[in-house]
Amino acid sequence: MSADSTDTELFSATYPVPAGWGTDRIPDLTGKVAVVTGANNGIGLATALELAKAGAALVLAVRNPGRGNAAAAEISAAAPGALLEVRRLDLADLGSVRDFADRFLDEHAALDLLINNAGLMATPRRLTADGYELQFGTNHLGHFALTGLLLPALAASSAARVVTVSSDLHSRGRLDFTDLQGRRHYGRLRAYSNSKLANLLFTAEFDRRASAAGLPVHGYGVHPGLVATSLITTGRSRPVRTLMAVPNRLIAVSPATGALPTLCAATLPGLPGGTYLGPGGRTGLRGTPGVLTPAPRARDTTSAIRLWEISRSLTEVSYDFTPTPTGNGRGAPRS
């Protein structure tokens, strides 16, 4: 099978998301534990806020604890009595990812929701602490490692979900497996699109492997549409920031609206694993959540498996899909 071929088994599930799905449809999450990466602003903060309102205990995984504490205060004001923890997590540093996972597993028996939300967009070519291209290393490898290290806690849940935030720009991605770090050719937006394509290939392969092992864990990919956040403009030149201010005002949706596909994937009862949700509007940039079909390159099994093996080697994180007794987050060994 070629790298561009389409595998109909990946992201082929259909499901009737209720028309006009909104936060009023989120079920009671009391007793559930959720981790949200990048929860200090934008879509991550909006996601964490709604999960807290529904009763979930939240771990806000953030690079800057000061900003995380400010976000926690905002959530507490809107959801009095919310159970919140702020924990440092730098996805561009695999040592930080391991430290976060070790502490979580020491303090929590199980994890019900993992929201892989944090990310960088269109940065100059820089490297992570481990020497990997920054966008690929943060957006994909960091979350790949985090999910694998937290898998024992996910497996200990009665029905865990892993939601990874991708982008419609994944359709512009094209993974060159001989140059994943962009050493020969690098473009800011190309690297971002590649990392978002990697997010979806990871989601599909994770869900496939978890399902084959009989684990009560499912993976979902989402894209939020065009959202008015700082992600688009951070690190860009003043002319670009000025140019992007126009669509941000006229077209982009609020972070609260952009969080809806993530919240739907995390909480909609009966949603099959391995599905891709995004705005159901005609343009794909706005509208309430619906199940969508990603680009063909995101549905290629050969690429998904190859990326998985490379990611395992680069992060030195091996997934143990052995089922564990419910309520014992340390039940399976971790690499």
NUVEXVO-338448 format. One record per residue (C-alpha): residue number from 1; residue in one letter; x, y, z. Coordinates in nm, 2 decimals. Layout:
BEGIN
+-----+------+--------+--------+--------+
: pos : code :     xx :     yy :     zz :
+-----+------+--------+--------+--------+
: NUM :    a :      X :      Y :      Z :
...
+-----+------+--------+--------+--------+
***
This chain:
BEGIN
+-----+------+--------+--------+--------+
: pos : code :     xx :     yy :     zz :
+-----+------+--------+--------+--------+
:   1 :    m :   0.00 :   0.00 :   0.00 :
:   2 :    s :   0.15 :   0.34 :  -0.10 :
:   3 :    a :   0.18 :   0.63 :   0.14 :
:   4 :    d :  -0.10 :   0.81 :  -0.04 :
:   5 :    s :  -0.35 :   0.52 :  -0.05 :
:   6 :    t :  -0.68 :   0.53 :   0.13 :
:   7 :    d :  -0.77 :   0.27 :   0.38 :
:   8 :    t :  -1.15 :   0.27 :   0.43 :
:   9 :    e :  -1.11 :   0.11 :   0.78 :
:  10 :    l :  -0.96 :   0.43 :   0.92 :
:  11 :    f :  -1.21 :   0.70 :   1.02 :
:  12 :    s :  -1.48 :   0.51 :   0.84 :
:  13 :    a :  -1.73 :   0.51 :   1.13 :
:  14 :    t :  -2.05 :   0.71 :   1.10 :
:  15 :    y :  -2.26 :   0.83 :   1.39 :
:  16 :    p :  -2.56 :   1.06 :   1.41 :
:  17 :    v :  -2.44 :   1.35 :   1.62 :
:  18 :    p :  -2.76 :   1.52 :   1.75 :
:  19 :    a :  -2.83 :   1.83 :   1.55 :
:  20 :    g :  -2.73 :   2.15 :   1.72 :
:  21 :    w :  -2.52 :   1.96 :   1.98 :
:  22 :    g :  -2.40 :   2.20 :   2.25 :
:  23 :    t :  -2.27 :   2.20 :   2.61 :
:  24 :    d :  -2.62 :   2.14 :   2.74 :
:  25 :    r :  -2.59 :   1.79 :   2.61 :
:  26 :    i :  -2.28 :   1.71 :   2.82 :
:  27 :    p :  -2.37 :   1.43 :   3.07 :
:  28 :    d :  -2.29 :   1.44 :   3.44 :
:  29 :    l :  -1.92 :   1.37 :   3.48 :
:  30 :    t :  -1.90 :   1.35 :   3.86 :
:  31 :    g :  -1.64 :   1.10 :   3.96 :
:  32 :    k :  -1.45 :   1.13 :   3.63 :
:  33 :    v :  -1.09 :   1.25 :   3.60 :
:  34 :    a :  -0.97 :   1.45 :   3.30 :
:  35 :    v :  -0.63 :   1.58 :   3.19 :
:  36 :    v :  -0.64 :   1.88 :   2.95 :
:  37 :    t :  -0.31 :   1.99 :   2.79 :
:  38 :    g :  -0.27 :   2.36 :   2.72 :
:  39 :    a :  -0.56 :   2.43 :   2.95 :
:  40 :    n :  -0.45 :   2.78 :   3.04 :
:  41 :    n :  -0.61 :   2.96 :   2.75 :
:  42 :    g :  -0.80 :   2.93 :   2.42 :
:  43 :    i :  -0.97 :   2.61 :   2.34 :
:  44 :    g :  -0.80 :   2.42 :   2.62 :
:  45 :    l :  -0.94 :   2.66 :   2.88 :
:  46 :    a :  -1.29 :   2.65 :   2.73 :
:  47 :    t :  -1.28 :   2.27 :   2.72 :
:  48 :    a :  -1.16 :   2.25 :   3.08 :
:  49 :    l :  -1.42 :   2.49 :   3.20 :
:  50 :    e :  -1.71 :   2.29 :   3.05 :
:  51 :    l :  -1.57 :   1.96 :   3.18 :
:  52 :    a :  -1.55 :   2.12 :   3.53 :
:  53 :    k :  -1.90 :   2.25 :   3.51 :
:  54 :    a :  -2.02 :   1.89 :   3.44 :
:  55 :    g :  -1.84 :   1.77 :   3.75 :
:  56 :    a :  -1.52 :   1.62 :   3.63 :
:  57 :    a :  -1.20 :   1.65 :   3.84 :
:  58 :    l :  -0.95 :   1.84 :   3.62 :
:  59 :    v :  -0.58 :   1.83 :   3.59 :
:  60 :    l :  -0.47 :   2.14 :   3.40 :
:  61 :    a :  -0.15 :   2.04 :   3.22 :
:  62 :    v :   0.03 :   2.36 :   3.14 :
:  63 :    r :   0.38 :   2.48 :   3.05 :
:  64 :    n :   0.35 :   2.79 :   3.27 :
:  65 :    p :   0.20 :   2.71 :   3.61 :
:  66 :    g :   0.14 :   3.08 :   3.68 :
:  67 :    r :  -0.09 :   3.10 :   3.38 :
:  68 :    g :  -0.24 :   2.77 :   3.48 :
:  69 :    n :  -0.32 :   2.90 :   3.83 :
:  70 :    a :  -0.49 :   3.20 :   3.67 :
:  71 :    a :  -0.70 :   2.97 :   3.45 :
:  72 :    a :  -0.79 :   2.76 :   3.75 :
:  73 :    a :  -0.91 :   3.07 :   3.93 :
:  74 :    e :  -1.13 :   3.16 :   3.62 :
:  75 :    i :  -1.27 :   2.81 :   3.62 :
:  76 :    s :  -1.34 :   2.81 :   3.99 :
:  77 :    a :  -1.53 :   3.14 :   3.96 :
:  78 :    a :  -1.75 :   2.99 :   3.69 :
:  79 :    a :  -1.78 :   2.65 :   3.85 :
:  80 :    p :  -1.76 :   2.69 :   4.23 :
:  81 :    g :  -1.64 :   2.37 :   4.40 :
:  82 :    a :  -1.46 :   2.24 :   4.09 :
:  83 :    l :  -1.19 :   1.99 :   4.17 :
:  84 :    l :  -0.88 :   2.14 :   4.00 :
:  85 :    e :  -0.50 :   2.07 :   3.99 :
:  86 :    v :  -0.24 :   2.26 :   3.80 :
:  87 :    r :   0.06 :   2.06 :   3.69 :
:  88 :    r :   0.35 :   2.16 :   3.48 :
:  89 :    l :   0.39 :   1.99 :   3.15 :
:  90 :    d :   0.63 :   2.09 :   2.87 :
:  91 :    l :   0.55 :   1.88 :   2.57 :
:  92 :    a :   0.87 :   1.99 :   2.40 :
:  93 :    d :   1.07 :   1.82 :   2.67 :
:  94 :    l :   1.02 :   1.44 :   2.70 :
:  95 :    g :   1.17 :   1.45 :   3.05 :
:  96 :    s :   0.89 :   1.69 :   3.15 :
:  97 :    v :   0.64 :   1.45 :   3.00 :
:  98 :    r :   0.77 :   1.16 :   3.20 :
:  99 :    d :   0.78 :   1.36 :   3.52 :
: 100 :    f :   0.41 :   1.46 :   3.47 :
: 101 :    a :   0.30 :   1.11 :   3.39 :
: 102 :    d :   0.49 :   0.96 :   3.69 :
: 103 :    r :   0.33 :   1.21 :   3.93 :
: 104 :    f :  -0.01 :   1.15 :   3.78 :
: 105 :    l :   0.02 :   0.78 :   3.82 :
: 106 :    d :   0.14 :   0.82 :   4.18 :
: 107 :    e :  -0.16 :   1.03 :   4.27 :
: 108 :    h :  -0.45 :   0.89 :   4.06 :
: 109 :    a :  -0.58 :   0.54 :   4.02 :
: 110 :    a :  -0.74 :   0.59 :   3.68 :
: 111 :    l :  -0.78 :   0.85 :   3.40 :
: 112 :    d :  -1.11 :   0.88 :   3.22 :
: 113 :    l :  -1.05 :   1.16 :   2.97 :
: 114 :    l :  -0.72 :   1.27 :   2.81 :
: 115 :    i :  -0.75 :   1.58 :   2.60 :
: 116 :    n :  -0.44 :   1.63 :   2.38 :
: 117 :    n :  -0.51 :   1.99 :   2.30 :
: 118 :    a :  -0.18 :   2.19 :   2.34 :
: 119 :    g :   0.01 :   2.29 :   2.03 :
: 120 :    l :   0.22 :   2.53 :   1.84 :
: 121 :    m :   0.15 :   2.68 :   1.50 :
: 122 :    a :   0.38 :   2.80 :   1.22 :
: 123 :    t :   0.69 :   2.87 :   1.42 :
: 124 :    p :   1.04 :   2.93 :   1.28 :
: 125 :    r :   1.24 :   2.61 :   1.27 :
: 126 :    r :   1.35 :   2.54 :   1.62 :
: 127 :    l :   1.43 :   2.22 :   1.82 :
: 128 :    t :   1.28 :   2.06 :   2.13 :
: 129 :    a :   1.48 :   1.98 :   2.43 :
: 130 :    d :   1.54 :   1.64 :   2.28 :
: 131 :    g :   1.65 :   1.77 :   1.94 :
: 132 :    y :   1.34 :   1.72 :   1.73 :
: 133 :    e :   1.17 :   1.98 :   1.51 :
: 134 :    l :   0.96 :   2.19 :   1.75 :
: 135 :    q :   0.61 :   2.16 :   1.59 :
: 136 :    f :   0.64 :   1.79 :   1.52 :
: 137 :    g :   0.80 :   1.73 :   1.86 :
: 138 :    t :   0.54 :   1.93 :   2.05 :
: 139 :    n :   0.22 :   1.87 :   1.87 :
: 140 :    h :   0.28 :   1.50 :   1.79 :
: 141 :    l :   0.57 :   1.34 :   1.98 :
: 142 :    g :   0.49 :   1.50 :   2.31 :
: 143 :    h :   0.13 :   1.38 :   2.30 :
: 144 :    f :   0.24 :   1.04 :   2.17 :
: 145 :    a :   0.47 :   1.00 :   2.47 :
: 146 :    l :   0.21 :   1.14 :   2.72 :
: 147 :    t :  -0.06 :   0.91 :   2.60 :
: 148 :    g :   0.16 :   0.60 :   2.62 :
: 149 :    l :   0.29 :   0.69 :   2.96 :
: 150 :    l :  -0.06 :   0.75 :   3.09 :
: 151 :    l :  -0.20 :   0.43 :   2.93 :
: 152 :    p :  -0.20 :   0.23 :   3.25 :
: 153 :    a :  -0.44 :   0.48 :   3.41 :
: 154 :    l :  -0.65 :   0.50 :   3.09 :
: 155 :    a :  -0.67 :   0.12 :   3.09 :
: 156 :    a :  -0.79 :   0.12 :   3.45 :
: 157 :    s :  -1.09 :   0.34 :   3.36 :
: 158 :    s :  -1.42 :   0.17 :   3.28 :
: 159 :    a :  -1.45 :   0.37 :   2.96 :
: 160 :    a :  -1.16 :   0.61 :   2.88 :
: 161 :    r :  -1.14 :   0.85 :   2.59 :
: 162 :    v :  -0.83 :   1.01 :   2.43 :
: 163 :    v :  -0.92 :   1.32 :   2.22 :
: 164 :    t :  -0.65 :   1.47 :   2.01 :
: 165 :    v :  -0.70 :   1.81 :   1.86 :
: 166 :    s :  -0.59 :   1.82 :   1.49 :
: 167 :    s :  -0.67 :   2.08 :   1.23 :
: 168 :    d :  -0.84 :   2.10 :   0.89 :
: 169 :    l :  -0.49 :   2.19 :   0.76 :
: 170 :    h :  -0.39 :   1.83 :   0.81 :
: 171 :    s :  -0.52 :   1.79 :   0.45 :
: 172 :    r :  -0.21 :   1.99 :   0.34 :
: 173 :    g :   0.03 :   1.77 :   0.53 :
: 174 :    r :   0.26 :   1.52 :   0.36 :
: 175 :    l :   0.49 :   1.32 :   0.58 :
: 176 :    d :   0.83 :   1.26 :   0.44 :
: 177 :    f :   0.95 :   0.98 :   0.66 :
: 178 :    t :   1.31 :   1.04 :   0.55 :
: 179 :    d :   1.29 :   1.40 :   0.67 :
: 180 :    l :   1.04 :   1.42 :   0.95 :
: 181 :    q :   1.25 :   1.68 :   1.13 :
: 182 :    g :   1.25 :   1.92 :   0.84 :
: 183 :    r :   1.63 :   1.93 :   0.80 :
: 184 :    r :   1.63 :   1.95 :   0.42 :
: 185 :    h :   1.31 :   2.14 :   0.36 :
: 186 :    y :   1.12 :   2.35 :   0.62 :
: 187 :    g :   0.82 :   2.57 :   0.59 :
: 188 :    r :   0.64 :   2.70 :   0.89 :
: 189 :    l :   0.29 :   2.61 :   0.78 :
: 190 :    r :   0.40 :   2.29 :   0.61 :
: 191 :    a :   0.55 :   2.17 :   0.93 :
: 192 :    y :   0.23 :   2.26 :   1.12 :
: 193 :    s :   0.02 :   2.07 :   0.87 :
: 194 :    n :   0.24 :   1.77 :   0.89 :
: 195 :    s :   0.21 :   1.76 :   1.27 :
: 196 :    k :  -0.17 :   1.78 :   1.24 :
: 197 :    l :  -0.16 :   1.49 :   0.99 :
: 198 :    a :   0.05 :   1.30 :   1.24 :
: 199 :    n :  -0.21 :   1.37 :   1.51 :
: 200 :    l :  -0.48 :   1.19 :   1.30 :
: 201 :    l :  -0.26 :   0.90 :   1.20 :
: 202 :    f :  -0.17 :   0.85 :   1.57 :
: 203 :    t :  -0.54 :   0.87 :   1.67 :
: 204 :    a :  -0.64 :   0.60 :   1.42 :
: 205 :    e :  -0.36 :   0.37 :   1.51 :
: 206 :    f :  -0.41 :   0.42 :   1.88 :
: 207 :    d :  -0.78 :   0.34 :   1.86 :
: 208 :    r :  -0.71 :   0.04 :   1.64 :
: 209 :    r :  -0.45 :  -0.11 :   1.88 :
: 210 :    a :  -0.66 :  -0.04 :   2.19 :
: 211 :    s :  -0.96 :  -0.20 :   2.03 :
: 212 :    a :  -0.77 :  -0.51 :   1.91 :
: 213 :    a :  -0.64 :  -0.55 :   2.27 :
: 214 :    g :  -0.99 :  -0.53 :   2.41 :
: 215 :    l :  -0.92 :  -0.22 :   2.62 :
: 216 :    p :  -1.21 :   0.00 :   2.72 :
: 217 :    v :  -1.02 :   0.30 :   2.57 :
: 218 :    h :  -1.11 :   0.49 :   2.25 :
: 219 :    g :  -0.93 :   0.75 :   2.05 :
: 220 :    y :  -1.09 :   1.05 :   1.87 :
: 221 :    g :  -0.96 :   1.32 :   1.64 :
: 222 :    v :  -1.11 :   1.66 :   1.62 :
: 223 :    h :  -1.06 :   1.99 :   1.45 :
: 224 :    p :  -1.21 :   2.31 :   1.59 :
: 225 :    g :  -1.26 :   2.52 :   1.28 :
: 226 :    l :  -1.12 :   2.87 :   1.25 :
: 227 :    v :  -1.10 :   2.99 :   1.60 :
: 228 :    a :  -1.00 :   3.34 :   1.72 :
: 229 :    t :  -0.71 :   3.25 :   1.95 :
: 230 :    s :  -0.35 :   3.36 :   1.97 :
: 231 :    l :  -0.23 :   3.04 :   1.81 :
: 232 :    i :  -0.25 :   3.18 :   1.45 :
: 233 :    t :  -0.06 :   3.50 :   1.53 :
: 234 :    t :   0.20 :   3.40 :   1.80 :
: 235 :    g :   0.55 :   3.45 :   1.67 :
: 236 :    r :   0.44 :   3.60 :   1.34 :
: 237 :    s :   0.55 :   3.93 :   1.19 :
: 238 :    r :   0.35 :   4.25 :   1.25 :
: 239 :    p :   0.21 :   4.25 :   0.89 :
: 240 :    v :   0.09 :   3.89 :   0.92 :
: 241 :    r :  -0.07 :   3.97 :   1.26 :
: 242 :    t :  -0.25 :   4.26 :   1.11 :
: 243 :    l :  -0.36 :   4.05 :   0.81 :
: 244 :    m :  -0.50 :   3.78 :   1.03 :
: 245 :    a :  -0.69 :   4.02 :   1.25 :
: 246 :    v :  -0.95 :   4.06 :   0.98 :
: 247 :    p :  -1.06 :   3.69 :   0.95 :
: 248 :    n :  -1.02 :   3.66 :   1.33 :
: 249 :    r :  -1.29 :   3.94 :   1.36 :
: 250 :    l :  -1.52 :   3.85 :   1.07 :
: 251 :    i :  -1.50 :   3.47 :   1.03 :
: 252 :    a :  -1.34 :   3.30 :   1.33 :
: 253 :    v :  -1.55 :   3.16 :   1.61 :
: 254 :    s :  -1.49 :   3.20 :   1.98 :
: 255 :    p :  -1.28 :   2.95 :   2.18 :
: 256 :    a :  -1.60 :   2.83 :   2.35 :
: 257 :    t :  -1.75 :   2.74 :   2.01 :
: 258 :    g :  -1.42 :   2.59 :   1.89 :
: 259 :    a :  -1.41 :   2.36 :   2.19 :
: 260 :    l :  -1.74 :   2.20 :   2.10 :
: 261 :    p :  -1.60 :   1.92 :   1.87 :
: 262 :    t :  -1.35 :   1.83 :   2.15 :
: 263 :    l :  -1.63 :   1.83 :   2.42 :
: 264 :    c :  -1.86 :   1.62 :   2.19 :
: 265 :    a :  -1.59 :   1.37 :   2.12 :
: 266 :    a :  -1.51 :   1.35 :   2.49 :
: 267 :    t :  -1.87 :   1.30 :   2.62 :
: 268 :    l :  -2.12 :   1.20 :   2.35 :
: 269 :    p :  -2.26 :   0.86 :   2.45 :
: 270 :    g :  -2.21 :   0.58 :   2.20 :
: 271 :    l :  -1.97 :   0.76 :   1.98 :
: 272 :    p :  -1.75 :   0.50 :   1.80 :
: 273 :    g :  -1.38 :   0.51 :   1.85 :
: 274 :    g :  -1.16 :   0.62 :   1.57 :
: 275 :    t :  -1.40 :   0.90 :   1.46 :
: 276 :    y :  -1.31 :   1.25 :   1.34 :
: 277 :    l :  -1.53 :   1.54 :   1.45 :
: 278 :    g :  -1.54 :   1.90 :   1.34 :
: 279 :    p :  -1.77 :   2.19 :   1.25 :
: 280 :    g :  -2.05 :   2.05 :   1.05 :
: 281 :    g :  -2.11 :   2.37 :   0.85 :
: 282 :    r :  -2.06 :   2.37 :   0.47 :
: 283 :    t :  -1.72 :   2.54 :   0.49 :
: 284 :    g :  -1.59 :   2.32 :   0.76 :
: 285 :    l :  -1.48 :   2.63 :   0.96 :
: 286 :    r :  -1.80 :   2.70 :   1.15 :
: 287 :    g :  -2.11 :   2.50 :   1.27 :
: 288 :    t :  -2.20 :   2.26 :   1.54 :
: 289 :    p :  -2.01 :   1.93 :   1.57 :
: 290 :    g :  -2.05 :   1.65 :   1.32 :
: 291 :    v :  -1.86 :   1.33 :   1.21 :
: 292 :    l :  -1.63 :   1.42 :   0.92 :
: 293 :    t :  -1.40 :   1.23 :   0.69 :
: 294 :    p :  -1.04 :   1.34 :   0.70 :
: 295 :    a :  -0.81 :   1.37 :   0.40 :
: 296 :    p :  -0.69 :   1.04 :   0.23 :
: 297 :    r :  -0.34 :   1.06 :   0.38 :
: 298 :    a :  -0.49 :   1.05 :   0.73 :
: 299 :    r :  -0.66 :   0.72 :   0.64 :
: 300 :    d :  -0.36 :   0.53 :   0.53 :
: 301 :    t :  -0.29 :   0.23 :   0.75 :
: 302 :    t :   0.07 :   0.19 :   0.62 :
: 303 :    s :   0.16 :   0.55 :   0.71 :
: 304 :    a :  -0.01 :   0.51 :   1.05 :
: 305 :    i :   0.19 :   0.20 :   1.14 :
: 306 :    r :   0.51 :   0.35 :   1.02 :
: 307 :    l :   0.46 :   0.67 :   1.21 :
: 308 :    w :   0.38 :   0.47 :   1.52 :
: 309 :    e :   0.70 :   0.27 :   1.51 :
: 310 :    i :   0.91 :   0.58 :   1.44 :
: 311 :    s :   0.74 :   0.77 :   1.72 :
: 312 :    r :   0.80 :   0.49 :   1.96 :
: 313 :    s :   1.17 :   0.49 :   1.87 :
: 314 :    l :   1.21 :   0.86 :   1.90 :
: 315 :    t :   1.03 :   0.90 :   2.23 :
: 316 :    e :   1.15 :   0.56 :   2.37 :
: 317 :    v :   0.79 :   0.51 :   2.49 :
: 318 :    s :   0.64 :   0.17 :   2.42 :
: 319 :    y :   0.27 :   0.12 :   2.47 :
: 320 :    d :   0.15 :  -0.18 :   2.68 :
: 321 :    f :  -0.21 :  -0.25 :   2.58 :
: 322 :    t :  -0.24 :  -0.53 :   2.83 :
: 323 :    p :  -0.58 :  -0.49 :   3.01 :
: 324 :    t :  -0.55 :  -0.39 :   3.37 :
: 325 :    p :  -0.79 :  -0.43 :   3.66 :
: 326 :    t :  -1.03 :  -0.13 :   3.69 :
: 327 :    g :  -0.91 :   0.11 :   3.96 :
: 328 :    n :  -0.54 :   0.02 :   3.94 :
: 329 :    g :  -0.36 :   0.28 :   3.74 :
: 330 :    r :  -0.02 :   0.11 :   3.81 :
: 331 :    g :  -0.15 :  -0.23 :   3.68 :
: 332 :    a :   0.06 :  -0.23 :   3.36 :
: 333 :    p :   0.44 :  -0.17 :   3.33 :
: 334 :    r :   0.55 :   0.14 :   3.15 :
: 335 :    s :   0.86 :   0.20 :   2.94 :
+-----+------+--------+--------+--------+
***
